[in-house]
Amino acid sequence: MDISELTNKMHHFVRSQGWYEDDSCRPQSLRNLAISLNLEASEVLEHFQWNSNLDDREALAEELADVGLYLLQIASIANIDLEEAILSKLEQNYGRNWEDGSK
């Protein structure tokens, strides 16, 4: 399955919940989705809050899936080709000098 197929499955789920409706209790605006992405990413950190060991791989996988779903949704709604953006960023990163702190 590729990113496009995952994105379609994510949209299908969101639509099935009615969250794209104008009167939704969970409006799917870019702002709200960015906040949700950050909250889910913070939940990833909870798995390492007091130690460096991974104690619950399944729970971490669920949090990573939540992060991935929000990322797919944000990219799709913002009309960003996530695959293209990732490949472009990787190409940029190859040209970076990580030793001097440059971006």
DSSP file (Angstrom, degrees, kcal/mol; ACC not computed):
  #  RESIDUE AA STRUCTURE BP1 BP2  ACC     N-H-->O    O-->H-N    N-H-->O    O-->H-N    TCO  KAPPA ALPHA  PHI   PSI    X-CA   Y-CA   Z-CA
    1    1 A M              0   0    0      0, 0.0     2,-0.1     0, 0.0     0, 0.0   0.000 360.0 360.0 360.0 137.3    0.0    0.0    0.0
    2    2 A D     >  -     0   0    0      1,-0.1     4,-2.4     0, 0.0     5,-0.2  -0.456 360.0 -92.6-103.9 178.7    1.4    3.4   -0.9
    3    3 A I  H  > S+     0   0    0      1,-0.2     4,-2.7     2,-0.2     5,-0.2   0.877 123.6  54.5 -59.0 -40.4    0.9    6.9    0.7
    4    4 A S  H  > S+     0   0    0      2,-0.2     4,-2.2     1,-0.2    -1,-0.2   0.909 109.6  46.7 -61.9 -43.0   -2.0    7.7   -1.7
    5    5 A E  H  > S+     0   0    0      2,-0.2     4,-2.2     1,-0.2    -2,-0.2   0.903 112.6  49.6 -66.9 -40.9   -3.9    4.6   -0.6
    6    6 A L  H  X S+     0   0    0     -4,-2.4     4,-2.4     2,-0.2    -2,-0.2   0.910 110.0  51.8 -62.5 -41.4   -3.3    5.2    3.1
    7    7 A T  H  X S+     0   0    0     -4,-2.7     4,-2.7     1,-0.2    -2,-0.2   0.918 109.2  50.0 -61.7 -43.6   -4.5    8.8    2.6
    8    8 A N  H  X S+     0   0    0     -4,-2.2     4,-2.3     1,-0.2    -1,-0.2   0.900 110.6  49.2 -62.5 -40.7   -7.7    7.5    0.9
    9    9 A K  H  X S+     0   0    0     -4,-2.2     4,-2.1     2,-0.2    -1,-0.2   0.894 110.9  50.9 -64.7 -39.5   -8.3    5.1    3.8
   10   10 A M  H  X S+     0   0    0     -4,-2.4     4,-2.5     2,-0.2    -2,-0.2   0.939 110.9  47.8 -62.6 -47.1   -7.7    7.9    6.3
   11   11 A H  H  X S+     0   0    0     -4,-2.7     4,-2.9     1,-0.2     5,-0.2   0.895 108.9  54.8 -61.1 -39.9  -10.2   10.2    4.5
   12   12 A H  H  X S+     0   0    0     -4,-2.3     4,-2.2     1,-0.2    -1,-0.2   0.926 110.3  46.1 -58.9 -44.8  -12.8    7.3    4.4
   13   13 A F  H  X S+     0   0    0     -4,-2.1     4,-1.2     2,-0.2    -2,-0.2   0.943 112.7  49.0 -63.3 -48.0  -12.5    6.9    8.2
   14   14 A V  H ><>S+     0   0    0     -4,-2.5     5,-1.9     1,-0.2     3,-0.5   0.916 112.8  48.0 -60.2 -43.8  -12.8   10.6    8.8
   15   15 A R  H ><5S+     0   0    0     -4,-2.9     3,-1.4     1,-0.2    -1,-0.2   0.896 106.2  57.8 -62.2 -39.9  -15.9   10.9    6.6
   16   16 A S  H 3<5S+     0   0    0     -4,-2.2    -1,-0.2     1,-0.3    -2,-0.2   0.761 106.8  49.4 -63.8 -23.7  -17.4    7.9    8.2
   17   17 A Q  T <<5S-     0   0    0     -4,-1.2    -1,-0.3    -3,-0.5    -2,-0.2   0.541 112.5-121.4 -89.2  -8.7  -17.2    9.7   11.6
   18   18 A G  T X 5S+     0   0    0     -3,-1.4     3,-1.2    -4,-0.5    -3,-0.2   0.652  70.1 135.2  78.7  15.6  -18.8   12.9   10.1
   19   19 A W  T 3 < +     0   0    0     -5,-1.9     9,-0.8     1,-0.3    -4,-0.2   0.611  65.2  57.9 -77.9 -10.7  -15.8   15.0   10.9
   20   20 A Y  T 3  S+     0   0    0     -6,-0.4    -1,-0.3     7,-0.1    -5,-0.1   0.491  83.7 108.8 -91.5  -4.1  -15.7   16.7    7.5
   21   21 A E  S X  S-     0   0    0     -3,-1.2     3,-1.8     1,-0.1     7,-0.2  -0.402  80.1-120.9 -71.6 148.6  -19.3   18.0    8.0
   22   22 A D  T 3  S+     0   0    0      1,-0.3    -1,-0.1    -2,-0.1    -3,-0.0   0.808 113.3  46.4 -59.7 -31.5  -19.7   21.7    8.6
   23   23 A D  T 3  S+     0   0    0     -5,-0.1    -1,-0.3     3,-0.0    -2,-0.1   0.149  84.0 140.9 -98.7  19.3  -21.4   21.1   12.0
   24   24 A S    <   -     0   0    0     -3,-1.8    -5,-0.1     1,-0.1    -6,-0.1  -0.286  54.7-140.9 -63.9 143.4  -18.8   18.5   13.2
   25   25 A C  S    S+     0   0    0      1,-0.3    -1,-0.1    -7,-0.0    -6,-0.1   0.560 104.3  47.5 -77.0  -8.5  -17.8   18.6   16.8
   26   26 A R  S    S-     0   0    0     -8,-0.1    -1,-0.3     2,-0.0    -2,-0.1  -0.600  84.8-162.1-129.7  69.6  -14.3   17.8   15.5
   27   27 A P        -     0   0    0      0, 0.0     2,-1.1     0, 0.0    -7,-0.1  -0.309  14.9-138.4 -59.7 132.4  -13.7   20.3   12.7
   28   28 A Q        +     0   0    0     -9,-0.8     2,-0.1    -7,-0.2    -8,-0.0  -0.347  44.7 151.3 -93.1  53.6  -10.9   19.2   10.5
   29   29 A S     >  -     0   0    0     -2,-1.1     4,-2.6     1,-0.1     5,-0.2  -0.429  59.5-112.7 -78.6 158.8   -9.2   22.5    9.9
   30   30 A L  H  > S+     0   0    0      1,-0.2     4,-2.5     2,-0.2     5,-0.2   0.901 118.8  52.8 -57.9 -40.2   -5.4   22.7    9.3
   31   31 A R  H  > S+     0   0    0      2,-0.2     4,-2.2     1,-0.2    -1,-0.2   0.949 111.1  44.7 -59.9 -50.7   -5.0   24.5   12.7
   32   32 A N  H  > S+     0   0    0      1,-0.2     4,-2.3     2,-0.2    -1,-0.2   0.882 114.3  49.6 -63.3 -38.6   -6.9   21.8   14.6
   33   33 A L  H  X S+     0   0    0     -4,-2.6     4,-2.6     2,-0.2    -1,-0.2   0.883 108.9  52.0 -69.2 -37.6   -5.1   19.0   12.8
   34   34 A A  H  X S+     0   0    0     -4,-2.5     4,-2.1    -5,-0.2    -2,-0.2   0.903 111.0  48.3 -64.7 -40.3   -1.7   20.6   13.5
   35   35 A I  H  X S+     0   0    0     -4,-2.2     4,-2.4     2,-0.2    -2,-0.2   0.934 112.3  48.8 -62.9 -45.5   -2.6   20.8   17.2
   36   36 A S  H  X S+     0   0    0     -4,-2.3     4,-2.5     1,-0.2    -2,-0.2   0.883 108.8  53.4 -63.1 -39.0   -3.7   17.2   17.2
   37   37 A L  H  X S+     0   0    0     -4,-2.6     4,-2.5     1,-0.2    -1,-0.2   0.927 110.1  47.8 -60.2 -45.0   -0.5   16.1   15.4
   38   38 A N  H  X S+     0   0    0     -4,-2.1     4,-2.0     2,-0.2    -2,-0.2   0.902 111.0  50.6 -64.7 -41.2    1.5   17.8   18.1
   39   39 A L  H  X S+     0   0    0     -4,-2.4     4,-1.4     2,-0.2    -1,-0.2   0.917 112.0  47.1 -63.4 -42.7   -0.5   16.3   20.9
   40   40 A E  H  X S+     0   0    0     -4,-2.5     4,-1.1     1,-0.2    -2,-0.2   0.889 109.4  53.7 -66.5 -38.7   -0.1   12.8   19.4
   41   41 A A  H  X S+     0   0    0     -4,-2.5     4,-1.3     1,-0.2     3,-0.3   0.874 106.1  54.2 -62.6 -35.5    3.7   13.3   18.9
   42   42 A S  H  X S+     0   0    0     -4,-2.0     4,-1.2     1,-0.2    -1,-0.2   0.855 101.3  58.5 -65.7 -33.6    3.9   14.2   22.6
   43   43 A E  H  X S+     0   0    0     -4,-1.4     4,-0.5     1,-0.2    -1,-0.2   0.803  99.3  58.5 -66.6 -27.5    2.2   10.9   23.4
   44   44 A V  H >< S+     0   0    0     -4,-1.1     3,-1.2    -3,-0.3     4,-0.2   0.916 102.8  54.1 -62.5 -42.5    5.1    9.2   21.7
   45   45 A L  H >< S+     0   0    0     -4,-1.3     3,-2.2     1,-0.3     4,-0.2   0.811  93.1  71.0 -62.2 -30.8    7.4   10.9   24.1
   46   46 A E  H >< S+     0   0    0     -4,-1.2     3,-1.1     1,-0.3     4,-0.3   0.801  87.6  64.8 -57.9 -28.0    5.5    9.5   27.1
   47   47 A H  T << S+     0   0    0     -3,-1.2     8,-0.4    -4,-0.5    -1,-0.3   0.667 113.1  32.8 -70.0 -14.4    6.8    6.1   26.3
   48   48 A F  T <  S+     0   0    0     -3,-2.2    -1,-0.3    -4,-0.2    -2,-0.2   0.166  84.5 114.4-124.2  15.7   10.3    7.4   27.1
   49   49 A Q  S <  S+     0   0    0     -3,-1.1    -2,-0.1    -4,-0.2    -3,-0.1   0.877  92.2  17.2 -59.8 -42.1    9.5    9.9   29.8
   50   50 A W  S    S+     0   0    0     -4,-0.3     2,-0.3     1,-0.1    -1,-0.2   0.428 131.2  18.8-116.4   0.4   11.2    8.1   32.7
   51   51 A N        -     0   0    0      2,-0.1    -1,-0.1     1,-0.0     0, 0.0  -0.982  64.6-122.0-160.0 169.7   13.5    5.6   30.9
   52   52 A S  S    S+     0   0    0     -2,-0.3     2,-0.2    -3,-0.1    -4,-0.1   0.455  79.2  99.9 -94.9  -2.6   15.2    4.9   27.6
   53   53 A N  S    S-     0   0    0      1,-0.0     2,-0.9    -5,-0.0    -2,-0.1  -0.579  74.1-126.0 -88.9 147.5   13.7    1.4   27.2
   54   54 A L        +     0   0    0     -2,-0.2     3,-0.3     1,-0.2    -6,-0.1  -0.822  34.4 170.7 -89.8 106.3   10.8    0.6   25.0
   55   55 A D        +     0   0    0     -2,-0.9     2,-0.3    -8,-0.4    -1,-0.2   0.752  69.8  31.5 -90.1 -26.8    8.4   -1.1   27.4
   56   56 A D     >  +     0   0    0      1,-0.1     4,-2.1    -9,-0.1    -1,-0.2  -0.742  58.9 175.7-138.3  87.1    5.3   -1.4   25.3
   57   57 A R  H  > S+     0   0    0     -2,-0.3     4,-2.4    -3,-0.3     5,-0.1   0.865  82.6  53.8 -60.1 -40.1    6.0   -1.7   21.5
   58   58 A E  H  > S+     0   0    0      2,-0.2     4,-1.9     1,-0.2    -1,-0.2   0.910 109.1  47.6 -64.5 -43.1    2.3   -2.1   20.6
   59   59 A A  H  > S+     0   0    0      2,-0.2     4,-1.9     1,-0.2    -1,-0.2   0.895 112.2  50.1 -66.0 -39.3    1.3    1.1   22.4
   60   60 A L  H  X S+     0   0    0     -4,-2.1     4,-2.7     1,-0.2    -2,-0.2   0.909 107.8  54.0 -63.7 -41.5    4.1    3.0   20.8
   61   61 A A  H  X S+     0   0    0     -4,-2.4     4,-2.2     1,-0.2    -2,-0.2   0.888 107.0  51.9 -59.6 -39.6    3.0    1.6   17.4
   62   62 A E  H  X S+     0   0    0     -4,-1.9     4,-2.1     2,-0.2    -1,-0.2   0.906 110.5  47.4 -63.9 -41.8   -0.5    3.0   18.0
   63   63 A E  H  X S+     0   0    0     -4,-1.9     4,-2.3     2,-0.2    -2,-0.2   0.910 111.4  50.5 -66.8 -41.2    0.8    6.4   18.9
   64   64 A L  H  X S+     0   0    0     -4,-2.7     4,-2.6     1,-0.2    -1,-0.2   0.884 108.9  52.7 -63.0 -37.5    3.1    6.4   15.8
   65   65 A A  H  X S+     0   0    0     -4,-2.2     4,-2.7     2,-0.2    -1,-0.2   0.911 107.7  51.1 -63.4 -42.3    0.0    5.4   13.7
   66   66 A D  H  X S+     0   0    0     -4,-2.1     4,-2.3     2,-0.2     5,-0.2   0.928 111.1  48.3 -59.6 -45.0   -1.9    8.4   15.1
   67   67 A V  H  X S+     0   0    0     -4,-2.3     4,-2.3     1,-0.2    -2,-0.2   0.929 112.3  49.5 -59.9 -46.1    1.0   10.7   14.2
   68   68 A G  H  X S+     0   0    0     -4,-2.6     4,-2.6     1,-0.2    -2,-0.2   0.896 109.2  51.3 -61.6 -42.1    1.1    9.2   10.7
   69   69 A L  H  X S+     0   0    0     -4,-2.7     4,-2.3     2,-0.2    -1,-0.2   0.926 111.7  46.2 -63.3 -45.0   -2.7    9.6   10.2
   70   70 A Y  H  X S+     0   0    0     -4,-2.3     4,-2.7     2,-0.2     5,-0.2   0.899 112.1  52.3 -64.0 -38.8   -2.6   13.3   11.2
   71   71 A L  H  X S+     0   0    0     -4,-2.3     4,-2.4    -5,-0.2    -2,-0.2   0.926 110.2  47.7 -62.5 -45.4    0.4   13.9    9.0
   72   72 A L  H  X S+     0   0    0     -4,-2.6     4,-2.3     1,-0.2    -1,-0.2   0.909 113.5  48.5 -60.5 -42.5   -1.3   12.3    6.0
   73   73 A Q  H  X S+     0   0    0     -4,-2.3     4,-2.7     2,-0.2     5,-0.2   0.919 111.2  48.5 -67.7 -44.0   -4.5   14.3    6.6
   74   74 A I  H  X S+     0   0    0     -4,-2.7     4,-2.3     1,-0.2    -2,-0.2   0.945 113.2  47.8 -60.3 -48.4   -2.7   17.6    7.0
   75   75 A A  H  <>S+     0   0    0     -4,-2.4     5,-3.2    -5,-0.2    -1,-0.2   0.918 114.0  47.6 -59.6 -43.8   -0.6   17.1    3.8
   76   76 A S  H ><5S+     0   0    0     -4,-2.3     3,-1.4     3,-0.2    -2,-0.2   0.936 113.1  46.0 -64.7 -47.9   -3.7   16.1    1.9
   77   77 A I  H 3<5S+     0   0    0     -4,-2.7    -1,-0.2     1,-0.3    -2,-0.2   0.840 113.8  49.9 -65.7 -32.6   -5.9   19.0    3.0
   78   78 A A  T 3<5S-     0   0    0     -4,-2.3    -1,-0.3    -5,-0.2    -2,-0.2   0.386 114.2-119.3 -85.0   3.9   -3.0   21.4    2.3
   79   79 A N  T < 5 +     0   0    0     -3,-1.4     2,-0.5     1,-0.2    -3,-0.2   0.898  62.4 149.0  57.2  43.9   -2.6   19.9   -1.1
   80   80 A I      < -     0   0    0     -5,-3.2     2,-1.2    -6,-0.2    -1,-0.2  -0.934  50.5-133.8-108.3 126.8    1.0   18.8   -0.4
   81   81 A D     >  -     0   0    0     -2,-0.5     4,-2.8     1,-0.2     5,-0.2  -0.696  21.7-165.3 -77.4 101.0    2.3   15.7   -2.1
   82   82 A L  H  > S+     0   0    0     -2,-1.2     4,-2.6     1,-0.2     5,-0.2   0.877  84.1  52.5 -62.3 -40.3    3.9   14.2    1.0
   83   83 A E  H  > S+     0   0    0      2,-0.2     4,-2.4     1,-0.2    -1,-0.2   0.941 112.8  45.0 -60.4 -46.7    5.9   11.6   -0.9
   84   84 A E  H  > S+     0   0    0      1,-0.2     4,-2.5     2,-0.2    -2,-0.2   0.908 112.9  51.3 -63.0 -42.5    7.4   14.4   -3.1
   85   85 A A  H  X S+     0   0    0     -4,-2.8     4,-2.3     2,-0.2    -2,-0.2   0.896 111.3  47.6 -62.9 -40.6    8.0   16.6    0.0
   86   86 A I  H  X S+     0   0    0     -4,-2.6     4,-2.5     2,-0.2    -2,-0.2   0.928 112.9  47.5 -66.9 -45.1    9.8   13.8    1.8
   87   87 A L  H  X S+     0   0    0     -4,-2.4     4,-2.0    -5,-0.2    -2,-0.2   0.896 112.8  49.6 -64.0 -39.1   12.0   13.0   -1.2
   88   88 A S  H  X S+     0   0    0     -4,-2.5     4,-2.3     2,-0.2    -1,-0.2   0.911 111.0  49.3 -64.0 -42.9   12.8   16.7   -1.7
   89   89 A K  H  X S+     0   0    0     -4,-2.3     4,-2.6     2,-0.2    -2,-0.2   0.893 109.0  52.4 -65.7 -39.3   13.7   17.1    2.0
   90   90 A L  H  X S+     0   0    0     -4,-2.5     4,-1.8     2,-0.2    -1,-0.2   0.921 108.9  50.5 -60.9 -42.8   16.0   14.0    1.8
   91   91 A E  H  X S+     0   0    0     -4,-2.0     4,-0.8     1,-0.2    -2,-0.2   0.917 111.1  48.5 -61.2 -44.0   17.8   15.5   -1.2
   92   92 A Q  H >< S+     0   0    0     -4,-2.3     3,-1.0     1,-0.2     4,-0.3   0.913 108.2  55.2 -60.2 -42.7   18.3   18.8    0.7
   93   93 A N  H >< S+     0   0    0     -4,-2.6     3,-1.3     1,-0.3    -1,-0.2   0.832  98.3  61.2 -64.0 -32.4   19.6   16.9    3.7
   94   94 A Y  H 3< S+     0   0    0     -4,-1.8    -1,-0.3     1,-0.3    -2,-0.2   0.817 104.9  50.4 -61.9 -28.3   22.2   15.1    1.6
   95   95 A G  T << S+     0   0    0     -3,-1.0    -1,-0.3    -4,-0.8    -2,-0.2   0.478  92.3 101.9 -88.0  -2.4   23.6   18.6    0.9
   96   96 A R    <   -     0   0    0     -3,-1.3     2,-0.8    -4,-0.3     3,-0.1  -0.506  67.7-137.4 -84.1 150.5   23.7   19.7    4.5
   97   97 A N    > > -     0   0    0     -2,-0.2     5,-0.9     1,-0.1     3,-0.7  -0.904  17.8-172.3-103.7 103.2   26.8   19.8    6.7
   98   98 A W  T 3 5S+     0   0    0     -2,-0.8     3,-0.4     1,-0.2    -1,-0.1   0.676  76.6  64.9 -72.7 -17.0   25.6   18.4    9.9
   99   99 A E  T 3 5S+     0   0    0      1,-0.2    -1,-0.2     2,-0.1    -2,-0.0   0.811 100.6  47.5 -77.7 -29.8   28.8   19.2   11.7
  100  100 A D  T < 5S-     0   0    0     -3,-0.7    -1,-0.2     2,-0.0    -2,-0.2   0.422 109.0-116.3 -95.5   3.7   28.6   23.0   11.5
  101  101 A G  T   5 +     0   0    0     -3,-0.4    -3,-0.1    -4,-0.3    -2,-0.1   0.593  60.6 153.9  77.7  10.4   24.9   23.2   12.6
  102  102 A S      <       0   0    0     -5,-0.9    -1,-0.2     1,-0.1    -2,-0.0  -0.325 360.0 360.0 -71.7 156.4   23.6   24.6    9.3
  103  103 A K              0   0    0     -7,-0.1    -1,-0.1    -2,-0.0    -7,-0.1   0.386 360.0 360.0-100.2 360.0   20.1   24.1    8.3
